[in-house]
Amino acid sequence: MAFDRGDRTYHVSDERLKAFKTLSTLEKLHWQEEVATFIRLTQLSRQNPASKNGEPAPEKSTR
């Protein structure tokens, strides 16, 4: 399933933007990768929600 780029929107405070500007290019890329990983994980959790006991729900077979 392709990732919808429209799902990458969120609010960032002015203070956070100022802090981001002070980062090196490598630090900015690392931060961006962490955000992208977080978003992918939240998308996966929506697709496969946890059961009542907190364990991941069993995946449904497509056979």
PyMOL commands that place a pseudoatom at each C-alpha (Angstrom):
pseudoatom trace, name=CA, resn=MET, resi=1, chain=A, elem=C, hetatm=0, pos=[0.000, 0.000, 0.000]
pseudoatom trace, name=CA, resn=ALA, resi=2, chain=A, elem=C, hetatm=0, pos=[1.427, 3.373, -1.005]
pseudoatom trace, name=CA, resn=PHE, resi=3, chain=A, elem=C, hetatm=0, pos=[1.924, 6.038, 1.632]
pseudoatom trace, name=CA, resn=ASP, resi=4, chain=A, elem=C, hetatm=0, pos=[-0.334, 9.066, 1.162]
pseudoatom trace, name=CA, resn=ARG, resi=5, chain=A, elem=C, hetatm=0, pos=[1.899, 12.149, 1.351]
pseudoatom trace, name=CA, resn=GLY, resi=6, chain=A, elem=C, hetatm=0, pos=[-1.123, 14.130, 2.528]
pseudoatom trace, name=CA, resn=ASP, resi=7, chain=A, elem=C, hetatm=0, pos=[-0.922, 12.260, 5.844]
pseudoatom trace, name=CA, resn=ARG, resi=8, chain=A, elem=C, hetatm=0, pos=[2.338, 14.062, 6.659]
pseudoatom trace, name=CA, resn=THR, resi=9, chain=A, elem=C, hetatm=0, pos=[0.738, 17.265, 7.910]
pseudoatom trace, name=CA, resn=TYR, resi=10, chain=A, elem=C, hetatm=0, pos=[0.992, 18.405, 11.520]
pseudoatom trace, name=CA, resn=HIS, resi=11, chain=A, elem=C, hetatm=0, pos=[1.429, 21.632, 13.492]
pseudoatom trace, name=CA, resn=VAL, resi=12, chain=A, elem=C, hetatm=0, pos=[4.870, 22.786, 14.619]
pseudoatom trace, name=CA, resn=SER, resi=13, chain=A, elem=C, hetatm=0, pos=[5.282, 25.691, 17.024]
pseudoatom trace, name=CA, resn=ASP, resi=14, chain=A, elem=C, hetatm=0, pos=[7.463, 28.688, 16.184]
pseudoatom trace, name=CA, resn=GLU, resi=15, chain=A, elem=C, hetatm=0, pos=[9.877, 27.650, 18.932]
pseudoatom trace, name=CA, resn=ARG, resi=16, chain=A, elem=C, hetatm=0, pos=[10.276, 24.187, 17.398]
pseudoatom trace, name=CA, resn=LEU, resi=17, chain=A, elem=C, hetatm=0, pos=[10.869, 25.728, 13.972]
pseudoatom trace, name=CA, resn=LYS, resi=18, chain=A, elem=C, hetatm=0, pos=[13.589, 27.991, 15.396]
pseudoatom trace, name=CA, resn=ALA, resi=19, chain=A, elem=C, hetatm=0, pos=[15.236, 24.996, 17.071]
pseudoatom trace, name=CA, resn=PHE, resi=20, chain=A, elem=C, hetatm=0, pos=[15.052, 23.040, 13.817]
pseudoatom trace, name=CA, resn=LYS, resi=21, chain=A, elem=C, hetatm=0, pos=[16.812, 25.855, 11.936]
pseudoatom trace, name=CA, resn=THR, resi=22, chain=A, elem=C, hetatm=0, pos=[19.799, 25.542, 14.277]
pseudoatom trace, name=CA, resn=LEU, resi=23, chain=A, elem=C, hetatm=0, pos=[20.333, 21.845, 13.432]
pseudoatom trace, name=CA, resn=SER, resi=24, chain=A, elem=C, hetatm=0, pos=[22.987, 20.677, 10.995]
pseudoatom trace, name=CA, resn=THR, resi=25, chain=A, elem=C, hetatm=0, pos=[21.870, 19.172, 7.693]
pseudoatom trace, name=CA, resn=LEU, resi=26, chain=A, elem=C, hetatm=0, pos=[22.628, 15.676, 8.989]
pseudoatom trace, name=CA, resn=GLU, resi=27, chain=A, elem=C, hetatm=0, pos=[20.606, 16.301, 12.159]
pseudoatom trace, name=CA, resn=LYS, resi=28, chain=A, elem=C, hetatm=0, pos=[17.690, 17.610, 10.068]
pseudoatom trace, name=CA, resn=LEU, resi=29, chain=A, elem=C, hetatm=0, pos=[17.745, 14.486, 7.898]
pseudoatom trace, name=CA, resn=HIS, resi=30, chain=A, elem=C, hetatm=0, pos=[17.863, 12.261, 10.990]
pseudoatom trace, name=CA, resn=TRP, resi=31, chain=A, elem=C, hetatm=0, pos=[14.915, 14.151, 12.502]
pseudoatom trace, name=CA, resn=GLN, resi=32, chain=A, elem=C, hetatm=0, pos=[12.940, 13.816, 9.265]
pseudoatom trace, name=CA, resn=GLU, resi=33, chain=A, elem=C, hetatm=0, pos=[13.588, 10.067, 9.150]
pseudoatom trace, name=CA, resn=GLU, resi=34, chain=A, elem=C, hetatm=0, pos=[12.415, 9.675, 12.755]
pseudoatom trace, name=CA, resn=VAL, resi=35, chain=A, elem=C, hetatm=0, pos=[9.198, 11.546, 11.945]
pseudoatom trace, name=CA, resn=ALA, resi=36, chain=A, elem=C, hetatm=0, pos=[8.613, 9.463, 8.805]
pseudoatom trace, name=CA, resn=THR, resi=37, chain=A, elem=C, hetatm=0, pos=[9.177, 6.229, 10.785]
pseudoatom trace, name=CA, resn=PHE, resi=38, chain=A, elem=C, hetatm=0, pos=[6.727, 7.379, 13.467]
pseudoatom trace, name=CA, resn=ILE, resi=39, chain=A, elem=C, hetatm=0, pos=[4.086, 8.188, 10.858]
pseudoatom trace, name=CA, resn=ARG, resi=40, chain=A, elem=C, hetatm=0, pos=[4.529, 4.808, 9.145]
pseudoatom trace, name=CA, resn=LEU, resi=41, chain=A, elem=C, hetatm=0, pos=[4.159, 3.023, 12.488]
pseudoatom trace, name=CA, resn=THR, resi=42, chain=A, elem=C, hetatm=0, pos=[0.977, 4.914, 13.320]
pseudoatom trace, name=CA, resn=GLN, resi=43, chain=A, elem=C, hetatm=0, pos=[-0.417, 4.036, 9.896]
pseudoatom trace, name=CA, resn=LEU, resi=44, chain=A, elem=C, hetatm=0, pos=[0.378, 0.363, 10.540]
pseudoatom trace, name=CA, resn=SER, resi=45, chain=A, elem=C, hetatm=0, pos=[-1.315, 0.496, 13.947]
pseudoatom trace, name=CA, resn=ARG, resi=46, chain=A, elem=C, hetatm=0, pos=[-4.459, 1.843, 12.300]
pseudoatom trace, name=CA, resn=GLN, resi=47, chain=A, elem=C, hetatm=0, pos=[-4.409, -1.039, 9.842]
pseudoatom trace, name=CA, resn=ASN, resi=48, chain=A, elem=C, hetatm=0, pos=[-3.758, -3.676, 12.537]
pseudoatom trace, name=CA, resn=PRO, resi=49, chain=A, elem=C, hetatm=0, pos=[-5.206, -2.380, 15.840]
pseudoatom trace, name=CA, resn=ALA, resi=50, chain=A, elem=C, hetatm=0, pos=[-4.285, -3.979, 19.155]
pseudoatom trace, name=CA, resn=SER, resi=51, chain=A, elem=C, hetatm=0, pos=[-6.632, -6.427, 20.822]
pseudoatom trace, name=CA, resn=LYS, resi=52, chain=A, elem=C, hetatm=0, pos=[-8.195, -5.730, 24.223]
pseudoatom trace, name=CA, resn=ASN, resi=53, chain=A, elem=C, hetatm=0, pos=[-5.156, -7.148, 26.077]
pseudoatom trace, name=CA, resn=GLY, resi=54, chain=A, elem=C, hetatm=0, pos=[-2.771, -4.754, 24.273]
pseudoatom trace, name=CA, resn=GLU, resi=55, chain=A, elem=C, hetatm=0, pos=[-1.279, -7.410, 22.018]
pseudoatom trace, name=CA, resn=PRO, resi=56, chain=A, elem=C, hetatm=0, pos=[-1.372, -6.879, 18.259]
pseudoatom trace, name=CA, resn=ALA, resi=57, chain=A, elem=C, hetatm=0, pos=[-4.446, -8.399, 16.689]
pseudoatom trace, name=CA, resn=PRO, resi=58, chain=A, elem=C, hetatm=0, pos=[-3.707, -11.451, 14.561]
pseudoatom trace, name=CA, resn=GLU, resi=59, chain=A, elem=C, hetatm=0, pos=[-3.275, -10.611, 10.917]
pseudoatom trace, name=CA, resn=LYS, resi=60, chain=A, elem=C, hetatm=0, pos=[-6.076, -11.705, 8.656]
pseudoatom trace, name=CA, resn=SER, resi=61, chain=A, elem=C, hetatm=0, pos=[-5.185, -14.240, 6.021]
pseudoatom trace, name=CA, resn=THR, resi=62, chain=A, elem=C, hetatm=0, pos=[-5.792, -13.162, 2.441]
pseudoatom trace, name=CA, resn=ARG, resi=63, chain=A, elem=C, hetatm=0, pos=[-5.896, -16.737, 1.124]
for i in range(1, 63): cmd.bond("trace and resi %d" % i, "trace and resi %d" % (i + 1))
show_as sticks, trace
zoom trace
